[in-house]
Amino acid sequence: MLSDLITALQIFLKYGDLSSPTHCEHDCLTVCVNPDKVTTVDKIALSKLGFDDDEDGDFFKSYRFGSA
């Protein structure tokens, strides 16, 4: 749902108003927010919305909202 994406983006906004916040490639939407800066509570909320930090812990990704 679009409302889930908007909710997730509002959470990400708390951690910086980035000029180039997203990237989409290979059905994966990447949000360029450093997971180390995000609280555990917000990480849990983001996970429920479809966003998890990548394997290296550099950003968040979602296959739920990627291109398809």
N, C-alpha and C positions, 0 to 999 in steps of 0.2 A: 504494500500500500504506500501511496505517496506520503501519507501522514507519518509513517515510520521513518522514511528517509528524511523528512523535515525535522523530526524529533532528533534523529541521530546528528544531523548537521548542526542543530542548536546546541547539542552537547559538545561537539567539536569546536564550535565557536568560542566556548568558554576558555579554550586553550590557545587562542590566537586567531586573529582575523587575517588569514594568509592571502596573498595576492594570487597564488596559484595553488589552491587547496586540493584539487582532485586530478586524477589521471585514470583513464579507462582503457584497458587493453586485455585482449584474450578473455572476455567475459568477466573481468574482475575490475571493480571500482576501487581505486586506491584513494585514501584520504591521508594527506601528508602531515599528520599530527603525530608527534613523538609519543609513543605509548608510555614512556617513562614519566611523562608529565601528567598523565591522566590518572585520576583517583581510582581505587578499586571499585567503588560504587558505580562510577561512570563506565568503567570497563565492563562490568556485569550488565548494565543497562544497554551498552552498545552491542554486546554479544547477543542479547535477546532481540535486538533490532537487526542483527545480521552482520555486524562488523567485529572482526577479531584482529589482533595484531599479527603481523607477518612473522615468519620463522626467525628472522633476524632481530625483530623488535624495533624496526625503524619507522613503521607506519601502520595504518589500519587497512584492511581489505574486506571487500564484500563480494561474494559471487551472487548474492541475492539481487543486488542493484547494478550489476555489470551489464554490459551490452549483450544483446541476444536477439 
